[in-house]
Structures are given as structure tokens and as C-alpha cells.
């Protein structure tokens, strides 16, 4: 029997392609978990349902943006092309317990800032 690491890697997948998942909380078939299949579309929909966006529009000289929550993980983008600033921002926690993102450079006026919160 071939194991997963012996399989050929795919560069992409269609929405109706299947993904193998082992549900470790279900020991019905094996103490280590039970195997299930899920379509790529359903898998991605489940991930997307856990992500919310928070958007801002930069004002003149603005470099600091305070979120309305303190998510575990964020992805930060700016501009119409959703560029990723990489390490060009710092994070801190506000006095109210919210996540604060501070860019290390000044964004042009009216630049959109999008934060994906996980």
C-alpha cells in the first residue's frame, strides 16, 4: 500500500477535488482517528468562515490602526492591490485590550488597509 508521502504532488486543485482528512476526535475506525473526504470547495469554505476582515482608510500621516478586537493571528494588507507590508509594521495591545497595528512608514491618504483576522 502506498503512503501519502509517496504520492505525486499537485500544483493546484479544482473545487470538486477531494482532500483526505483524519478526524482524530472520532476513533470509530482507528484509535488514531477516522478517515473522511471533503471537497476542496467545502474545505476552503470552512476556513473562510473563520476569517473576518476589518478595513480602514488611511488619513493624512496615519500610521496607527486599532482593531475592534484582539485576534490570535492577522494578515495585514494595504492598497488597491492588497500588497503585504511584510515586516513593515509592529503590533501592540491598546489599553482597551485591542490589537494595534503601527506601520513603520506613512501610508498615502485614502490608502485602504485590510486586516484578515483569524
C-alpha positions in Angstrom: 0.0 0.0 0.0 1.4 3.4 -1.0 1.7 6.1 1.7 0.8 9.7 1.3 4.4 10.8 1.1 4.9 8.5 -1.9 2.2 10.3 -3.9 2.8 12.9 -6.7 2.2 16.4 -5.5 -0.4 18.6 -7.3 0.3 22.2 -8.2 -3.5 23.1 -8.0 -6.8 21.5 -7.2 -10.4 22.0 -8.6 -13.3 22.8 -6.3 -14.7 19.3 -6.7 -11.3 17.5 -6.0 -11.2 15.6 -2.7 -9.0 16.1 0.3 -8.3 13.3 2.8 -8.9 14.3 6.4 -8.4 12.2 9.6 -10.7 13.3 12.3 -8.7 12.5 15.4 -11.7 13.1 17.7 -13.5 10.1 16.1 -11.9 6.7 17.0 -14.5 4.7 15.2 -12.2 3.1 12.6 -8.9 3.5 14.5 -7.8 4.8 17.9 -5.7 7.4 16.0 -8.8 8.7 14.2 -11.3 8.0 11.3 -10.7 8.9 7.7 -13.1 11.2 5.8 -13.1 13.0 2.5 -14.0 16.6 1.9 -14.2 18.6 -1.4 -11.7 21.4 -1.8 -14.6 23.9 -2.0 -16.1 22.8 1.3 -12.7 22.7 3.0 -11.9 26.3 1.9 -15.4 27.5 2.8 -14.8 26.2 6.3 -11.5 28.0 6.6 -13.0 31.2 5.1 -15.8 31.2 7.7 -13.2 31.5 10.4 -11.7 34.6 8.9 -13.1 38.1 9.3 -11.9 41.3 7.7 -11.5 44.7 9.3 -11.0 47.6 6.9 -9.6 51.1 7.4 -8.9 54.1 5.1 -5.7 56.0 5.9 -5.9 59.7 6.7 -3.1 62.2 6.2 0.0 61.0 8.1 -1.8 58.0 9.7 0.4 55.0 10.6 -1.6 53.6 13.6 -4.7 51.4 13.2 -6.6 50.0 16.2 -8.7 46.9 15.6 -12.0 46.3 17.5 -10.7 43.0 18.9 -7.5 41.1 19.7 -7.4 38.1 17.2 -4.9 35.3 17.6 -3.5 35.9 14.1 -3.7 38.6 11.5 -2.7 39.1 7.9 -2.3 42.8 7.0 -2.6 44.2 3.5 -2.8 47.8 2.1 -3.6 49.5 -1.2 -5.8 48.5 -4.0 -3.7 45.5 -4.9 -3.7 44.2 -1.3 0.1 44.4 -1.0 1.5 42.7 2.1 3.8 45.1 4.0 5.9 42.2 5.4 7.8 43.2 8.4 7.0 46.9 8.0 4.6 47.1 10.9 4.5 46.4 14.6 1.8 45.2 16.8 0.8 46.1 20.4 -2.2 45.9 22.6 -4.2 49.1 23.4 -5.4 50.0 26.9 -8.8 48.6 25.9 -7.2 45.2 25.0 -7.5 45.6 21.2 -4.7 44.8 18.8 -2.9 47.9 17.4 -1.1 47.8 14.1 1.6 50.5 13.6 3.2 50.8 10.1 6.8 51.8 10.0 6.1 54.1 7.1 3.5 56.7 6.3 0.6 55.5 4.1 -0.7 57.8 1.4 -4.0 59.5 2.1 -7.0 57.2 1.3 -5.0 54.1 1.2 -7.2 51.1 2.1 -5.8 48.9 4.9 -7.4 45.4 5.3 -6.7 43.1 8.2 -7.7 39.5 7.9 -8.4 38.3 11.5 -8.2 34.6 12.4 
